[in-house]
């Protein structure tokens, strides 16, 4: 697999091109040396030509070292960014896990509330249909909205019934008092009548003797 197809990062493309150029120049120098190993040209000319080729190779190598240094710094920066991103990801995963736990807890609480045997469920309220017959304007409300109103209605009705009961108890007490008072009056009248009858006995006996 060619290196060009593996390295696709734009920041590494200059490094790859310079590396290929340096490699090609090195190969060109080796080929030139091999071709001119038995040349009859003056040694000075050959050395001058070789120096020119080596100078170009040094330019590539210097540029390659600079690009390599730059890529190393880039790798360090990328590693630092990757480490920070991993830390952020770990933190987000932990938060997500905590949210899952909290969601599970809240769902359990909701289920417990839905299954809880609330005392208001056992209140002897009038039926749903009877209540809506009394208050047809509330027909569009949900059960959660209706229940407080039904309980409040029941409370008001019971308060009215309690007021009526207390009123009747008061009337009953007054009637009992009146009845007791009249009984006392009748008892006193009976006692007076008995006393009058007892007082008339001697008169009756006297009249009987005269007759």
C-alpha positions in Angstrom: 0.0 0.0 0.0 1.5 3.3 -1.1 2.3 5.9 1.6 0.4 8.5 -0.3 -2.9 6.6 0.1 -2.2 6.0 3.9 -1.3 9.6 4.9 -4.3 11.7 4.3 -3.9 14.4 7.0 -3.4 17.8 5.2 -0.9 18.9 7.8 1.3 15.9 6.9 1.2 16.3 3.2 4.1 18.9 3.0 6.2 16.5 5.2 5.4 13.6 2.9 6.2 15.6 -0.3 9.5 16.8 1.1 10.4 13.3 2.2 9.7 12.0 -1.3 11.8 14.8 -2.8 14.7 14.1 -0.4 14.4 10.4 -1.2 14.4 11.1 -4.9 17.4 13.5 -4.7 19.3 10.9 -2.6 18.5 8.2 -5.2 19.5 10.6 -8.0 22.9 11.3 -6.3 23.5 7.6 -5.9 22.6 7.0 -9.5 24.9 9.9 -10.6 27.8 8.6 -8.5 27.3 5.1 -10.1 27.1 6.5 -13.6 30.2 8.7 -13.1 32.3 6.2 -11.2 34.4 5.6 -14.3 34.0 9.0 -15.9 37.0 10.7 -17.6 35.8 14.2 -16.6 38.1 16.2 -14.4 37.7 15.4 -10.7 37.1 19.1 -9.8 34.1 19.2 -12.2 32.7 16.0 -10.8 33.1 17.3 -7.2 31.5 20.6 -8.2 28.5 18.8 -9.7 28.2 16.4 -6.8 28.4 19.4 -4.4 25.5 21.0 -6.3 23.4 17.9 -5.9 24.3 17.5 -2.3 23.5 21.1 -1.6 20.0 20.5 -3.0 19.7 17.4 -0.8 20.8 19.4 2.3 18.0 21.9 1.5 15.5 19.1 1.4 16.9 17.6 4.6 16.8 21.0 6.4 13.3 21.6 5.3 12.4 18.0 6.3 13.9 18.6 9.8 11.8 21.7 10.2 8.6 20.0 9.0 9.4 17.0 11.3 9.8 19.3 14.3 6.6 21.0 13.4 4.8 17.7 13.1 6.1 16.6 16.4 4.8 19.7 18.0 1.5 19.1 16.2 1.4 15.6 17.5 2.0 16.8 21.1 -0.8 19.3 20.7 -3.1 16.7 19.2 -2.3 14.3 22.1 -3.1 17.1 24.6 -6.3 17.9 22.8 -7.2 14.2 22.7 -6.5 13.8 26.4 -8.7 16.8 27.2 -11.4 15.5 24.9 -11.2 12.1 26.6 -11.5 13.7 30.0 -14.5 15.7 28.7 -16.0 12.5 27.3 -15.4 10.6 30.6 -17.0 13.4 32.5 -20.0 13.4 30.1 -20.3 9.6 30.4 -20.3 9.9 34.2 -22.9 12.6 34.1 -25.0 10.4 31.7 -24.6 7.5 34.1 -25.7 9.6 37.0 -28.7 10.8 34.9 -29.6 7.2 34.2 -29.5 6.4 37.9 -31.5 9.5 38.7 -34.0 8.6 36.0 -34.3 5.1 37.4 -34.8 6.4 40.9 -37.4 8.9 39.8 -39.3 6.3 37.8 -39.3 4.1 40.9 -40.6 7.0 43.0 -43.3 7.7 40.4 -44.3 4.0 40.3 -44.5 4.0 44.1 -46.6 7.1 44.1 -49.0 5.6 41.5 -49.3 2.4 43.5 -49.6 4.1 46.9 -52.8 3.5 48.7 -53.8 7.1 49.2 -56.4 7.7 51.8 -58.3 10.1 49.5 -58.9 7.1 47.2 -61.1 5.6 49.9 -63.1 8.8 50.5 -66.8 8.2 50.1 -67.1 10.8 47.3 -70.0 11.1 45.0 -69.4 9.3 41.7 -67.6 10.9 38.8 -70.7 11.2 36.7 -72.8 12.7 39.6 -70.1 15.3 40.2 -70.0 16.3 36.5 -73.7 16.4 36.4 -73.5 19.1 39.2 -70.5 20.9 37.5 -70.8 20.3 33.7 -68.3 23.1 33.0 -65.5 20.8 34.5 -66.1 18.0 32.0 -63.0 18.7 30.1 -60.6 18.5 33.1 -58.4 15.5 33.7 -58.8 13.1 36.7 -55.8 14.8 38.4 -57.4 18.2 38.0 -60.9 16.9 39.0 -59.9 15.0 42.2 -58.9 18.2 44.2 -62.2 19.8 43.2 -64.2 16.7 44.1 -62.5 16.6 47.5 -63.1 20.3 48.1 -66.7 19.9 47.1 -67.1 16.9 49.5 -65.4 19.0 52.2 -67.9 21.9 51.7 -70.8 19.5 51.6 -69.7 17.9 54.9 -69.2 21.3 56.5 -72.7 22.2 55.5 -74.0 18.9 56.9 -72.1 19.5 60.1 -73.5 23.0 60.4 -77.0 21.6 59.8 -76.3 18.8 62.4 -75.2 21.4 65.0 -78.3 23.5 64.3 -80.5 20.4 64.8 -78.6 19.5 67.9 -79.2 23.0 69.3 -82.9 22.8 68.4 -83.1 19.3 70.1 -81.4 20.7 73.2 -83.8 23.6 73.3 -86.7 21.2 72.9 -85.4 18.9 75.7 -85.0 21.9 77.9 -88.6 23.0 77.1 -89.9 19.5 77.7 -88.2 19.3 81.0 -89.5 22.7 82.0 -93.0 21.7 81.1 -92.7 18.4 83.0 -91.6 20.3 86.0 -94.6 22.6 85.6 -96.9 19.7 85.3 -95.4 18.0 88.3 -95.9 21.2 90.3 -99.5 21.4 89.1 -100.1 17.8 90.1 -98.7 18.5 93.6 -100.9 21.5 94.0 -104.0 19.5 92.8 -103.1 16.7 95.2 -102.7 19.2 98.0 -106.1 20.8 97.1 -107.8 17.4 97.1 -106.2 16.5 100.4 -107.5 19.8 101.8 -111.0 19.1 100.6 -111.3 15.7 102.2 -112.3 17.0 105.7 -115.0 19.2 104.0 -116.3 16.2 102.2 -116.4 14.2 105.4 -118.2 17.0 107.2 -120.8 17.3 104.4 -121.3 13.6 104.5 -122.1 13.7 108.3 -124.5 16.6 107.8 -126.4 14.6 105.2 
